[in-house]
Every structure is written in C-alpha cells, then in structure tokens.
Amino acid sequence: MGLKRVVVTGLGALTPIGNSVPEFWEALTNGVSGAAPIKSFNTEKFKTKFACEVKNFSPEDYLDKKEARKLDPFVQYALVATEEAVKDGGFDFSKLDTNRIGVIWGAGIGGLKTFLDEVSNFAKGDGTPRYNPFFIPKMIIDIAPGHISMKYGLRGPNFATVSACASSTNAMIDAFNYIRLGTADIIISGGSEAIINEAGMGGFNAMHALSTRNDDPATASRPFDKDRDGFVAGEGAGTIILEELEHAKARGAKIYAEIVGGGMSADAHHITAPHPEGLGAKMVMSKALQDAGLATTDIDYINVHGTSTPLGDIQEAKAIVDLFGEHAYELNISSTKSMTGHLLGAAGAVEALAAILAINNDTIPPTINHFTDDPEFDPKLNFTFNKAQKRTVRAAISNTFGFGGHNASVIFKKYED
C-alpha cells in the first residue's frame, strides 16, 4: 500500500503580533514589529530590556481560572492556539475515531517560568523543600500534548519533540509521517514557548545571543542587515492540524495546503554556531525536496530561519545559493522573525503558518527592518525587504535550525485534488 497524502485542515496562532490567525497574518503582511520593552518583569539590571511578548492576553479569558493556575504559560499558549485550530477545522471529535487522532507537540525549553518560580521560592526559604505538587507536571515539555489530548479525548500517538529551535518542525514531520504511513488519521501538531522571564533573558544575554538595541526595540530584529546584532526573544504558540486527505474530504474539510516533504540533518559542528559553509542547512533542504519528490525549481518561497545573528544568516543564505543555483534568484526569501522575534521551540510552527498562508494568499510576508546592505550576501537574492510582495506561491519551504546543530525543513504546496 502506498503512502497516504496529508493535508492541513486547521490553523491556530497566539503570537507577539496577533492572538489569532487572521490578526497574525494581517500584521505579517503589514510589516508590524512585535518587539517592545518587557512588561512581565523588571529589566533594570538586564542587558536586553525588550522582547516580543504576547500582548493583551489573559489566560482566564480562555481557560478556567483554577485550571489556568495549574498550567505553565507555554501550556496555556498551546491550549489557546489549539482551540482556535480545532474550531477553524470544524472538528467534532464525538463523530470521529479518537483512537486514530493524536497530538505531537514541540517545545525547546518548556516550563521555564515554573522552574524559576519554584527554585527561587526554595532559595528564599529555610532549606525545607516545600515544593508545589504541580511543579513537575507544570514544567515538563510533554505535558503540553498531554493536556491537549485530555481536553479533546484524543487517544492516538501523543508525545513531545525537543530539538531546540527546530522542535515544532520536527513535530510536524513526525505527524506527517505517522499519517502517511497509516498510523493515524489526524494529528494536532505545533509548538509553544514561554521564555521571556529573568532566567530566559539572563541566560541568552550571557551567551551574547540577544540584540541589545534597547534604544529602538521595534527595529532590533534585522535579519540579513549589515548592522544585525542578535536575535529578539519571542513567545507564543502555533497549531497546525494535519489530516489524511481522504479523511478530510469525507468530512468536507477546508484544505489550506498539502504537506509533501520533510528533511532533517545535523551540523555536527558546534553547540551553538552553525556550520560556516551551511552544509547542514543545504543538506536538510535537499532532503526535504527529495522526500517531497520536488525539484528546486518547484519552490517559490522560503521562510528562512533568519534569526538576525551575524553568523546564522550568512550560512543559511550561502546554503540557498549552493543548493538552488540560478533558481535561488527566482525565489522569494523572508524572515518573519523580523516581526515575531524568535519563538525558539515554537518558531517552526509559527513560521510554517506563515508559509501556508503565503501559499493561500499568494503573498510573501516581508523581512522588515532592513536599512543597510551587507556585502556578505549575494545582492541578487530577493529577501523581500520591508514590504510584502504578491506572487503565485506553488510551494514553500520553512527552515528551522536549533542549538546542538539540529536542522529541520518542511515543504507545503498548493492542494490539487
């Protein structure tokens, strides 16, 4: 029996630039920056005093107040984005075989706020270990898919993927494979992250990974700009529901796109720095194309990892030119992290949303905050600087690369019956 086709039938988003998919897409296409001074804690003594926080969000608006207190923010975000995706997809799980519906979720760090609070409280005490009984269940990464499955009664494959910033792309690839191999009919996939707190910001500052452009946060994320000085931390969640094609057609589902391939590779080079020649990035895109049965000329858009770091942007652009050759100059390339910041383990899901919506709307979201050309980049590449561009998007790649050298790429294309 051949592999089954897999399509996207539900989308959900909770991001620094929009608390729903329509809000997210409107902000993306209008080049809105989500970066602003941090409101969740006192940043007076921190090198970086800004981030891309989720705005106008209260968990009690979506979740029972008592229940919300038992959930770390990264789980709250996961449940909210997933609720939107379930409603968007018109799923009535009472009429479906929930034994064949799963949840595969990505996060790079998980319940950091919970860990920080509990350990801080212990350090302030007399040494008696008075920990909250929800400490461990709130913190662990796999609790997010656990809560999603419990909310909807889904008994299919259920686990979390952890590969730093590639986590939710790995989750989508796993979901894709389980469905096309016939193990499940529907899988809720995606990712969430909530690291904008004293530990998250302090830790990344210690690595010199974050931008310190405190005088102008809105323009601090500058992928492919000569004056980029590090990434901007983001938080939130993205949910992408994948479904076997015939199952989706049988229930009259709206189909956003078809997922056709996924690639994975390792740099095997350094714990944080990318391979200087972009070998892992080139390999992962090549593997995704091979898996999809597509040629380089079939791709119109790449939503790049594009973190706004000095080394990372260079190696990814080099990998694109090396793999795509002359077709590289026909592509639109953009980094939506210029608007959302870097959502770490949730980045893959949120950026896949951008790629899927680009296919649906034949519109490329821009790379904002470009002021100065960098001679390190091929001037013939189209980074879609500062303004969205209209074009037919037949197929799109979404790239994510994580600390540890983890690389993952996923390909979506226009659905054709």
ZILIN-V663761 format. One line per field, one symbol per residue. phi: phi as a letter, one per 30 degrees, with the letter a starting at -180 (. if undefined). A space follows every 50 residues. Layout:
phi = ???
//
This chain:
phi = .ddddbbcbabbbbbdblcadddddddedciddcdaedcdadceccdccb acddchbbeddbbeeddeddcdeddeddddddeddddddidcddccdddc bbbbbcadbidddddedddddddddcjddccddcedddcddddddddddd dciccdebaccbbhdceddddddddedddddjdbcbbdblababcdaedd dddddddiccdcdddaedcddbeicecdbkdcdbbkabbbccbdeddddd ciddcdaccbabbbabdhbadbddddciddddddddddddddicceddcc bbdddhdiceddddddddddddddhddedcdcbacdddcdicdhdceedd ddedddddddchbcddcdicbbdcddcddddcdhdibdbdadcdabcccb bbejidbbbbbcbedbd
//
